[in-house]
């Protein structure tokens, strides 16, 4: 028996929904009805702190891959992270997302110290980590120190496709094992994937949805594949904006309870990405709390937005914009709904 309601859609229907441009508005409207049934018109904000752009991995699509020598590398120290959290808390943020490359210097001891310090200062906040694949022991220590959620996008659930996106030492099996370990420990867990990444087929996207049905994630984050010119995939094209919108809507239909962000990638590929993402069923936004220089240097893909309404300083302006779309920004932790549980 499933913990929460999941609406299974057959492969034939999913294929049509994913591929048919004419379904974009139809799916968005259906998804918006569902998200309003579960979450009303609430939009949850997460304060994003990009803690390091140093990574030991060499993923072929990523602008901060190990082999990219053109990146201005940085690593935030404890005080810089705490200052970002303090700034965010004063603005009204009640969830912080600490995101970074797989930086070996972010040791278990360091992270435990940072997590405990944030939770001691702000016991009413939720902390989300997005630091890649770690050991079970690390995940458990982080959870015990105060981490509440963990984001780890699998990026592709077809092993053959996954292998085309990553060097041979990285395996889908390991990534999926990490996701199940996180669930076992007790985190609210987020998975997700890129839309129209190189070599991706519709069948791969259907496989992604099937894997998520098995995982039963609390959060699902997706975005269009966006090119970074300093990668082996520099000659591929950006993923489709409208196909990504359809998949946001599909995810809301399949997982009514889930927390689904309108990602920065959506806003990067289309000026109305934030608005249309919310109208397609998304209910989370992640303004950037990172120090100015970190915002500039954390470039997973070309032309990433990090100013304007993407910056946390613009929270009041962002709230007005969201209200003009028919939604309301709320200042709370924004935990996953128990709808249908």
N, C-alpha and C positions, 0 to 999 in steps of 0.2 A: 504493500500500500504506500503510495507516494505521500510525502509530507505536505506538499502543496499542489494545488491544481496546475496541471500542465496539459495544454490542448495539443494533442498529437495531430499533425496534418500529414496526409499521405504524400508520397514522393511525387506523384504526378501533379498534384495541386501545387506543391512547393515549387516544382520546376516552372510551372506557368507563372506563379507569383513572382519568382525571382527574375525571370527573363522578359516578362511582358511590360513594356513601358506604360501601357494603358491601365495597368493595375496600381500605379503609384499613388494616385489620389484616393482610390477606393480603399486600398489597404491602410493608408494614413488615417482616413476617417474612422475606419473600424477600430484601429489601434487606439485612437484618441478616446473613443467611447469607453474602451476597456480600461485605459489608464485612469480616466475620471471615475470609473466605478470603484477602482481600488485605492487610488491616491488623491482623488478629487483634482483640484487644479494646482496642487502643490508642486513646486520645483525646489529641489534640494541643492545647496551649494557645497562644494568641497574645496577647501583651500589647498592648492597644489604647491608642494615644495619639492623642487627638482634638486635632489641632494648631491648628485654626482653624474657627470657625463663620461666617467671612466668605466670601461667595460672590458671584461676578459674574453667576451664572445666576438665572433666575426660574422654575424648574420648578414646575408648578402643584400638585404634591403635597407639596412639601418645606417643612418648618418653618423652615429657615434660608435660604429663597429671598431674593433681593436686596430684594424689595419689602416684606418683613415688617419693619415698624418696631418691633415689640414684642420683638425679640430682644436680649438683652444680649450684644453682640458682643465677641469676644476673639480674640487671636492669640498663641500661645505663642512665646516667644523661644528662641534656641538653648539657653541654660542650662536653661530649664524643660523642654525636650524631653530634654536629656541627663540631667537629674535624674530624669525619669520612666523613662528607659531604665535608669539605675543602680538605681533602686528595683526595677524589674522583674527585672533580672539577679540581684540579691541574693535575690529570691524564687524564682528558678529558671527564669524565662522565657528561652527561647532563640530566640524570634521576636518581633519588634516590628512592629506595624501602625500606620503613621502615616497617619491618615485626616483629611481636612478638606474644606471647601468649596473651590471654585476661587478661591482667594485670590491676587490678582495680586502681593501682596507676598512670596509664597513664590517668589522668583525662582530661576533656575537656580543662580546663585552661592551664594545662601543655602542651598539644599537640598544642593548638592554639599558645602559646608562641614559641614553637620550630618551627612550620611551618612558622610563620611570620619571625622569625630570619633567617631561611634558604632562604626564598624568598627575603628578604631584601638584603642578602649578594649575592645571585645568582639568579637574576630575570629571567635569561634565562633557568633555569632548570625546569623540570617537577618533581613533587613529587607524588609517588604512596604510598598508605598506604595499609597494610595488617594486620589489628589488630582485625579481627573477628567481631562478632555481637555487634553493638552499637545502641544507640537510634537515631531516626531521627534527634533530636536536636544536638547530637554530630557530626553526619555526616555533617549536614549543617554548623556547626561552623568550622569544619575542612576544608570544601570546601571554605568557605568564607575567611579562613586564608591562603589559597594558595594550598591546596591539589588538584591535578588534576585527579588522578586515584585511584581506589580502587579494590583490589583483594580479593575476598571472594569465595573460592571454596565450592560448595554445597556438594561435595564428593559423594553423591548419590541422585538421583531424585525420587527414589521409597521409599515412606514413611516407608514401612515395612523393607526394607533393611537398610535405614538410622537408624532406631531404633535399629537394630542389631549392629551398629557401635558406638552408642552413649548412654549415660545414659538417663533415662526417662525424665529428665528435659530439655533436648535438643530436639527440634522438627524441622523437615525439613521446615514446614510452616513458622516458624520464620526466618529461614535462607533465604528462598526465598523472604520473605517480605523485608528483609534487602537489597537484591540485587535490588529489584524494587524501594525501597526508594532511593538508591544510583543513579539509573538512573534518577529518577524524579528530584533529586537535580541538576544533570548535570555532574556528574563524567563520565569519561571513565571507564567502569566497566568490570571486569574480573571474570568469573566463572570457573568451572572445576571440575575434579573428579579423583579418583584413579582407576587404572586398575588392576583388579583381587584382589580387597580387599576381606576380608573374606565374604563368603556367596554370593558373587556377581554372577549373571547370565548374559548371553548375553542380555537378555531382559532388564536388569537393565541399561546396557550400551546404548542400544537403547533409553531407557527412558531419560537418561542423555542428549543425542543428541537432543531429542525432546524438552526437557526443554530449552536447549540453543537456539534452533530455536525460541522459544517464547521470550526469554530474549533478543535476538539479542546483544550478548556481544561484546565489543570492543576487549577484550583479552580472550583467553582460555588457561588455564594452566592445564596440566595433567601429570601424571607420574605413573610408576608402584607402586603398594603397596609394601612397604619395611618394613620388620619386625623390631620391637624394642623389645629387650629381656626383658624389664621392663614393659610389658603390658600384659593384659589378652590374647592377640593374639600372644604370643611369639612362639606358636607351629605351626602357619600357615606358608606357604612358600611365598617367594617373588613373586610378579606379573611378568608375562611374558614380557620380553624385546621386543620381536618381535610383540606381540599383541599391546603393547604400541606404537610401531612405526606405526603399521597399523592405530591406532586411531589418532595419530598425523596427518597422511596423510588424513584420513577421515575428520578430522576437517578442514584442509586446503581446501579440496574439497568442503565441505558444506559451509564454511565461508571464501571465497577467500580474504576478506578484513582484517581478524583478525590478531592481533598480537599474535603469538604462541611461547612460549619459549621451547627451548631444556633444560629441567630442570636438576638440580643437581642430582635428583633421577635417571634420565637416565644415567648420567655419573657414578653414583655409582654402578649401576647394570651391566654396560658394559663399558670397557675402551674406546670404540669407540662411546659411547652414544651421545656425543656432535656432532660429525661428522654426524652420521647416522640420528640423530634428525633433523639437518639442511637439510639434503638431502631428508628427508621425509616431508618437508614443513614448519618446524619451522623457525623463523626469529628473535628470541630474545635470548640473553644469559644474565645471572645475576651473574657476578663475585662478590665476597664477600668483602665488605669494612669494615666489623665489626672488632673491636679490637680483638687481638689474643685470649685472654681468652674467649671472647664471642663466637668466632668461634668454640672453643673446646666444649663449654657447650650447644650450641643450637643444640641438637641432637634429631631430630624428629624421626629418625630411626637409625639402626645400621650402622656403617662404612661410615657415611656421608662424602663426599669429602669437604674439606675446605682449602686445600693447593694446590700447583702447579698452574695449569691454572684456578682453581676455585677461586684463590685469586686475588683480584683486582690489586695487585702489578705487576702481570704478564701480564698486558694489552698488552704491545708491543709483547710479545711472543705469546699471544693469537691471536692477529691480524695476525701474520705470519701464524699461524696454520689455521685460518679461510680462509686466502687467498689460502692456499694449497688445500682447499676443493673446491675452485672456487667461494668463496663469499668475500664480502668486509665489514669490520667493519666501521661504520660511527659514527662520533662524533656529534650526534644531539639528540634532544628529542625523535625522533622516534614515532610520533603520529600515531594513526590508520589511514589507508588509506580511502579516500572517494571514492575509486573505486566502481563503480556500484551504487553510491548513486543517 
